[in-house]
Structures are given as structure tokens and as C-alpha cells.
Amino acid sequence: MIEITDITTFIASEPTVVTIGTFDGLHLGHRKIIERVVQSARKEGFLATVFTFFPHPRMVVQHDESLRLIHTLEEKKRVFDSLGIDLLVVQPFNEVFAQLTAEEFVSTILVKHLKVKKVIIGYDHRFGCNRTANINDMRLFGEKYGFAVEEISVQEVDAVSVSSTKIREALNRGDVTTAE
């Protein structure tokens, strides 16, 4: 797995299938997305790519110093590698990056630097300055810039939707069984 920490100086050597997110906890929903990215990339001969952030955006945008992450960055890297990711972009998340509009992110990062051919994201993915864009916006950008968008639906365990927030809350209560 190739790791990139400065997207501004990187141009992908081949087209990519990309997913985007913080991926804290790498839960069932995250793994479903990543497995689909790898599967799609292998089928098309593209690079299976994860675009993630560090530190967690809530720590920068909301100045949430109390946020306790489920996985360290190094743990996440090992999991991404074990799941078959070819290219990992760890974007430093700061005030400047947080101000990118959704279209600036798509046109510059995804299209120009990553040569994206497909984006695979969860049903509830939000992006761009103040998280104003959603999967429907990504579909419109896909039409404009020539890439496909695939949505991964909610993943449930015992009729409860899986999310990093719910896992974190269970861990904070000491409820390891629910977190698992």
C-alpha cells in the first residue's frame, strides 16, 4: 500500500476507485465500503483508494478535544493494508482544508490528483465546507466530471444501524458487548 500525506504534490499514476471518510473504528459499514472499493478497482484495473483525514475533522472544526477515537491512525493503516487498499491518502485536516467547497474538493482532489473513475460512499456521507454536500451532490459532480458514484446502504446489526458514534458511545458507557 502506498501512503500519501500531501495530496497537493501527488498525481495518481492510474485511475482510481475512491472512498472518503474518517473511518474511525473501521466497523461493519466501513468494511463493506472498503471491500466494495477493492472489488470494483480489481475488476476495472484501477487503484483501490481510501481518502481519509487526520486529525478527525470534529477536532478541528468543532474544536472537540474530548473526542476519543476508537482506532489510532497506525491501526487504521494496518487494517486498510490488510483489506487490499492500494493507495491511502491521509489528508492533514486543518482550517484551510475545511474551507474547500464540495466542488473544489471534487474537481481538485478527486478529479485532478486522484484521477477518480468511481466514488463509493455510504448513504449518509457529507462533504465540503460545513458538510453541505451529500451523495446526491456527488452524483451530480460525477455526471459533470465523468465518474461513477456507488452508494452503500446502512449496515445494521440486530436492527441497529452501525456507526462510529454509536460504537464510541457504547465504549464510553463501558458496554463492550454493544460496541462489538
N, C-alpha and C positions, 0 to 999 in steps of 0.2 A: 504494500500500500504506500502510495506517495502522499506525503503531507505537505500542504501549502499553508503558510502563515501570513503571506502578503499577496492577496489576490491582485493588487494593482500592478504587480510586475510579472504576473503569470498569464500565459495563454495556453489553454489545453492543446495537446498535440493531436487529439482526436475528438470527435463529437462525444457528448456526454448524456447520460440519463441521470438526473439530479433530484435529490430530495433535500429539503431545507428545514432546519429546526434546531432547537437546543438539545433535544433527545436526552433529557435528564431521566435517569433510571432505565433507559432502554427497555421499556415494558413491552407487552404483547403487541400493542398497536404500533409502536416504533419498529419492532422486529418484522412485523408484517410489511410495513412500508419498505424497509431495507431489503428484505428478501425479494420483494417485487422489483425494486431498483436493480438488484443484481441479476435477477432472471431476465428482465427486459434488456438490460445492457448486453448480457451474453448473447441473447437472441439476435440483436442488431449489430453486434461487434463494436459497441460503444464503451466508454469508460463508466463504470458504476461509481457515482459520485455522491458524497454527503457534504453539504454546506452547513456548517454549524457555527456557533458563536462562543466566545469566551471573553470576558465573564458573561454570566447569564444576563440577558437584557434587562430583567427586572432590577438587577443590582445597579445598573447604570441609569435607566430611565426613571424608575421609581425610587432610586437610592435605597433599595431594600437590603440593608446589611444583615438582616436577620434571616434571610433566605438560606436554608440548609439544603444543599444539593445531595441527591441520592448517590450519584457517582462522581468521582474525580474525573478530570479531563483525561488522565492517563488510563483509567479504567475504561472509559468510553472508547478511546483509541484502540485498545486491545479487542473490545467487542466488535467494533467496526471492521477491523482487520480479519477477525475470525469469521465474520459473516460474508466476506468476499468483496468488500469495498476496494476499488482500485485507487480512487483519488479522494482524499479527505481535505477539505478546506476548513481551517479553523480561523474564522474571521475575528480579529480583535473587535469587540463590541465597545464602542465609545460614543460620545455625544455627536461627533461628526458623522459616523456611520448611521447612527439612529435618525439622522435628519434626511437620509435618502428617501425620495419618494418611491412609491411602488414601481413606477415606470423606470426611474433611474436605476433601481436595483435590477430589474429585469433586463433592460437594454444594455447596461454596462457590465454587470456581474455575470448574469446568466448567458446572455447572447454573445457579447464581445469576448469576455475572458474564458467562459466555460464551454462555448460552442454548443449550447444545450439543444438537444433534439426532442427530449421528453422531460417533463417535470412530474414527479409522483409525490403527492402530498395528501395529508389527512383532510377529512371533510371540514374540519374546523380551523384549518391553517389561516393565519392572518400575517400580513407583511406590509412593509413600507412604513414611512414615518407615522408614528402613532397607531400602527397596526390598522390602517384604514382600508387596506385591500384584503380580499378574500379569494376563495377558489374560483368564483365566477369572474373576478377581475383577471386572475391568472389565465383563465381560458381565453378571455379577450386578448390578453397580451400574446398568448400562444398563436392565435389567429393572425395578429399583426406581425409578429416576428418569426413565424414559421416553425413552431414547436408544438408537440402534443402535450396534453395535460391529462393525467390519470388521477382519479380520486380514490382514496382508500376510506371505506366507511368505518364507522365507530366499531371498536372491538369491545366485546362485553364478556365478562366472567360472572356467572351466576346473576345475570340480568343487570349487572352494574357496569357502566361504561368505564373503561380503563383510562386513567390519566396520571401523569406525574404528580399533579397537585393532590389527587386522592391518595396516591401512594405515600407522598410526603406527610399528609395529614395523619394517615394511619400510623406511620412510623413515629410521628411526634406524640401520638397517644400511647405509644408502646404496643400497638396492635400489629404485630409482625405477621400474624396469620392473614389478616385482610390485605396487608401490603403485598404479601407473596401472591 
